[in-house]
Amino acid sequence: MPIVIEPYREEHEPAVQEFNRRLQAAGDPDLVFYKSSRPKWLPQIEASPVYNEYLVAVDSGVVRGAYALKHEQVFIPGKGSISVACYHHPLSEGIVDRSYASIGGLMVRDALTRQPLLYSLGMGGYDRPLPKMLKALGWSLVQLPFVFKIVHPNRFLRDMHALRTSPLRRSLMDAGAATGLGWLAVRAAQSALRARAPRSGPVTSDRVAEFAGWADALWLQAREQYRMSALRDSETLRRLYPRTDDHFTRLRVRRRATDVGWAVVGERRKDAKYGSMRVGSIVDSWASPENALDVAQAATRELETQSVDLIVSNQSHTAWGHALERCGFFNGPSNFIFAASKKYAETLQPFAENSGGFHITRADGDGLPRNF
């Protein structure tokens, strides 16, 4: 019988568990699809355009592949709000058995029949199998910037395992931490970046339990100033950042009692490449481009007060990149890729020229609740 792709239902859960075991037998414990057929994050609810959908590729009752679609809406000036979907967590038996190598392409084609305006985000860099396949299928791809700020230089020098890749590097980084020269170099570079920041009026930020009507006004004020942005009205924000989720800190940013933007920050889960450091993330943010610096400064201060050792963020828009640079952030190597299907890319043309005007953050795609 041919492989059939159908919605993931409770009856498929034992077969998905077997599928996961076969993938993990290849040696990668992260190769697992969702155990439950009902999404824990963004389950479909009445009247909400933002929800996850899971699908499985079934071969005579055996699951050979699976993927997820995060349905949502984006705003494009001149076109308004349109429905799109993020193609995420695709897993195929072809990873461990080449006789099933065609399933990856089969799942992408199936996803396009369900939502032609499709995108993927993250993916680990251009050299990974998924972006390679999407490029071969004619999708448009662009690499989004990654920035980081070193809050505690000595901790960074001793614990940044991703950089301590040779005896010489480890020796130099240890010496920089022991002598204080590393601390001085980092602080001098950050001071030079911050000196370029223009001065503005007094800016305050308040922690809020949830987003309300004030966020709608900010959304309407700024949405036309971006070439593309996922909806960030208060209803969508409450779906993404429910008040019951206390892992995130939500900030309302004002200048002279006038709302200028908001930010969502949080601490990343542990990652071997960061050693024992506490790593904070500017997960999401919103403001008019001219107010990006105020929001970036507020988000940075908040994470610094939480005593993180390093702050990271992905921001696609050039104004947000410049704002974070003026907060002392450095540009780092990025593996964060935005890929748009042919139909979706048609709505974003000229794609390469417009990409610096997209508003994409770590919260887009499948970046939540803690995959940021």
Residue pairs with C-beta under 8 A, 6 or more apart in sequence:
1 59
1 60
3 57
3 58
3 59
3 64
3 65
3 103
3 106
4 57
4 58
4 59
5 55
5 56
5 57
5 58
5 65
5 106
5 107
5 110
6 55
6 56
6 58
7 53
7 54
7 55
7 56
8 16
8 34
8 37
8 54
8 55
8 56
8 66
9 37
10 37
10 38
12 37
12 56
12 58
12 63
13 35
13 36
13 37
15 56
15 58
15 61
15 62
15 63
16 33
16 34
16 35
16 37
16 56
16 63
16 66
17 35
18 62
18 63
19 33
19 62
19 63
19 64
19 65
19 66
19 91
19 93
20 31
20 32
20 33
20 35
22 93
22 96
23 31
23 32
23 91
23 93
23 95
23 96
24 31
24 32
25 96
26 95
26 96
31 91
31 95
32 91
33 54
33 56
33 66
33 89
33 91
34 54
34 66
34 68
34 89
37 54
39 51
39 52
39 53
39 54
39 68
41 52
41 368
41 369
42 50
42 51
42 52
42 70
42 239
43 51
43 52
44 51
44 52
44 53
45 51
48 235
48 239
49 71
49 72
49 73
49 83
49 231
50 70
50 71
50 72
50 73
50 231
50 236
50 239
50 240
51 70
51 71
52 68
52 69
52 70
52 71
53 68
53 69
53 70
53 71
54 66
54 67
54 68
55 66
55 67
55 68
55 69
55 107
55 110
55 111
56 63
56 65
56 66
57 63
57 64
57 65
57 66
57 92
57 103
57 106
57 107
58 64
64 92
64 93
64 100
64 103
65 90
65 91
65 92
65 93
65 94
65 100
65 103
65 104
65 106
65 107
66 89
66 90
66 91
67 87
67 88
67 89
67 90
67 91
67 107
67 111
68 87
68 88
68 89
68 90
68 366
69 85
69 86
69 87
69 88
69 111
69 114
69 115
70 85
70 86
70 88
70 365
70 366
71 83
71 84
71 85
71 115
72 83
72 84
72 85
72 86
72 230
72 231
72 236
73 81
73 82
73 83
73 84
73 230
73 231
73 236
74 81
74 82
74 84
74 228
74 229
74 230
74 231
75 81
75 82
75 223
75 226
75 228
75 229
75 230
75 231
76 82
76 227
76 228
76 347
76 348
77 223
77 224
77 226
77 227
79 347
81 231
82 117
82 347
83 115
83 117
84 115
84 117
84 118
84 119
84 344
85 111
85 114
85 115
85 117
85 118
85 119
86 118
86 119
86 120
86 121
86 364
86 365
86 366
87 108
87 111
87 118
87 119
87 120
88 120
88 121
88 365
88 366
89 366
90 104
90 107
90 108
90 130
92 100
92 101
92 103
92 104
92 107
93 100
93 103
94 100
94 101
94 102
94 103
94 104
104 129
104 130
104 133
105 133
105 137
108 133
108 134
108 137
111 118
112 118
112 341
112 343
116 341
116 343
116 344
117 341
117 343
117 344
117 347
118 340
118 341
118 343
118 344
119 338
119 339
119 340
119 341
119 344
119 365
120 130
120 131
120 134
120 337
120 338
120 339
120 365
121 336
121 337
121 338
121 339
121 360
121 364
121 365
121 366
121 367
122 335
122 336
122 337
122 365
122 366
122 367
123 130
123 131
123 335
123 337
123 339
124 131
124 335
124 337
125 131
125 335
125 337
126 132
126 135
126 141
126 143
126 337
131 141
131 337
131 339
134 141
134 339
135 141
135 339
138 342
139 339
139 340
139 341
139 342
139 345
140 339
140 340
140 342
140 345
140 348
140 351
140 352
141 337
141 338
141 339
141 340
142 337
142 338
142 351
142 352
142 355
143 334
143 336
143 337
144 314
144 315
144 316
144 334
144 336
144 337
144 338
144 360
145 314
145 315
145 316
145 321
145 331
145 334
145 336
146 312
146 313
146 314
146 331
146 332
146 333
146 334
146 335
146 336
147 312
147 313
147 314
147 315
147 321
147 324
147 325
147 329
147 330
147 331
147 332
148 310
148 311
148 312
148 313
148 329
148 330
148 332
149 190
149 300
149 310
149 311
149 312
149 324
149 327
149 328
149 329
149 330
150 156
150 186
150 190
150 309
150 310
150 330
151 280
151 303
151 304
151 308
151 309
151 310
151 311
152 277
152 309
152 310
153 177
153 182
153 183
153 186
153 187
154 177
154 182
154 183
155 277
155 309
155 310
156 186
156 277
156 309
156 310
157 173
157 174
157 176
157 177
157 182
158 173
158 174
158 177
158 275
159 274
159 275
159 276
159 277
159 309
160 173
160 273
160 274
160 275
160 277
160 310
161 272
161 273
161 274
161 275
162 273
162 274
163 169
163 173
164 170
164 173
173 182
175 181
175 182
176 182
176 183
176 185
177 183
189 330
190 328
191 328
193 325
193 326
193 327
193 328
193 329
193 330
194 326
194 327
194 328
196 325
196 326
197 293
197 326
197 327
198 293
200 255
200 293
200 294
201 255
201 256
202 255
202 256
203 253
203 254
203 255
203 260
203 294
203 297
203 298
204 253
204 254
204 255
205 251
205 252
205 253
205 254
205 263
205 298
205 299
205 301
205 302
206 251
206 252
206 254
207 249
207 250
207 251
207 252
207 302
208 250
208 251
208 252
209 243
209 250
210 237
210 238
210 241
210 242
210 243
210 250
211 234
211 237
211 238
211 241
211 250
211 262
212 234
213 234
214 234
214 252
214 259
215 232
215 233
215 234
215 237
215 262
215 286
216 233
216 234
217 259
218 259
218 260
218 261
218 262
218 286
218 287
219 231
219 232
219 233
219 234
219 286
221 288
222 286
222 287
222 288
222 289
223 229
225 288
225 289
226 289
226 317
226 357
226 358
226 359
227 348
227 354
227 355
227 357
227 358
228 348
228 354
228 357
228 358
228 359
228 360
229 358
229 359
229 360
230 236
230 359
230 360
230 364
232 284
232 286
240 284
240 363
240 368
241 248
241 250
241 264
241 284
245 369
247 266
247 267
247 369
247 370
248 264
248 265
248 266
248 283
249 264
249 265
249 266
249 302
249 306
250 262
250 263
250 264
251 262
251 263
251 264
251 265
251 295
251 298
251 299
251 302
252 259
252 262
253 259
253 260
253 261
253 262
253 263
253 287
253 294
253 295
253 298
254 260
255 291
255 294
260 287
260 288
260 291
260 294
260 295
261 285
261 286
261 287
261 288
261 291
261 292
261 294
261 295
262 285
262 286
262 287
262 295
263 282
263 284
263 285
263 286
263 295
263 296
263 298
263 299
263 302
264 282
264 283
264 284
264 285
264 363
265 280
265 281
265 282
265 283
265 299
265 302
265 303
265 306
266 280
266 281
266 283
266 370
266 372
267 278
267 279
267 280
267 281
267 306
267 308
268 274
268 279
268 280
268 281
268 312
268 370
268 372
269 370
271 279
274 310
277 308
277 309
277 310
278 307
278 308
278 309
278 310
279 308
279 309
279 310
279 311
279 312
280 303
280 306
280 308
280 310
280 311
280 312
281 311
281 312
281 313
281 362
281 372
282 296
282 299
282 300
282 303
282 311
282 312
282 313
282 315
282 324
282 361
282 362
283 313
283 361
283 362
283 363
283 367
283 368
283 372
284 361
284 362
284 363
285 292
285 295
285 296
285 299
285 315
285 320
285 361
286 295
286 359
287 294
287 295
289 317
289 319
289 320
290 319
292 317
292 319
292 320
292 322
292 323
293 322
293 323
293 326
293 327
295 323
296 320
296 323
296 324
296 326
296 327
297 323
297 327
300 311
300 324
300 327
300 328
303 311
304 311
311 329
313 324
313 329
313 361
313 362
314 334
314 336
314 360
314 361
314 362
315 321
315 324
315 360
315 361
316 338
316 355
316 356
316 358
316 359
316 360
316 361
317 356
317 357
317 358
317 359
317 360
318 356
318 357
320 359
321 331
325 331
336 362
338 355
338 358
338 360
340 348
340 351
345 351
348 354
348 355
348 358
361 367
362 372
363 372
